[in-house]
Amino acid sequence: MQAYIFLHPVTLYLNIGYIYTKTMILLIKKLKWAVFALILLFSACVSSANISEDLSPAELIQRAQEASDKNRYNTALLYYQALHERNSSNIDLVITAEYETGYIHYKQKKYQQAKGELTDVLEYYNSPDEELLPQHFKLLSKIVIERIEKKESPRSLPKQ
């Protein structure tokens, strides 16, 4: 006598449904990483080569600010790099690009890099033509450098 396993249609349906569900969950998990990788790949595709040559300095600054406001710091840095490269003969725009780059690094908590860049900005003001340069970047650079130095200094212990 042979034993036959009789699977009730509902049991069979549930077993197939369970296997299908498990398979779909695994597939979704794998696809989730693939989609994440594609998003990461395409978001990293902005480079200074991809930035339109038609953009004016004001438009480059505006797009950099918009990217920075959305915490897309690498994109903002690319716009400031393009601003610097395309306007290297305009000292006001060079100082703008260098200050903003230093400030972004400050926001990213790259304090040493930011401090070096902001110190370089202050070097522009050690010239006879200092009064012709945009003064707000001098003041802002000093403020950010002071903040960095406060963050880097060891905190004093409370007196007992």
Secondary structure, DSSP 8 states (H G I E B T S, - for coil): --------HHHHHHHHHHHHHHHHHHHHHHHHHHHHHHHHHHHTT--TTTS-TT--HHHHHHHHHHHHHTT-HHHHHHHHHHHHHHTTT-HHHHHHHHHHHHHHHHHTT-HHHHHHHHHHHHHTTSSTTGGGS-HHHHHHHHHHHHHHHHHHS-------
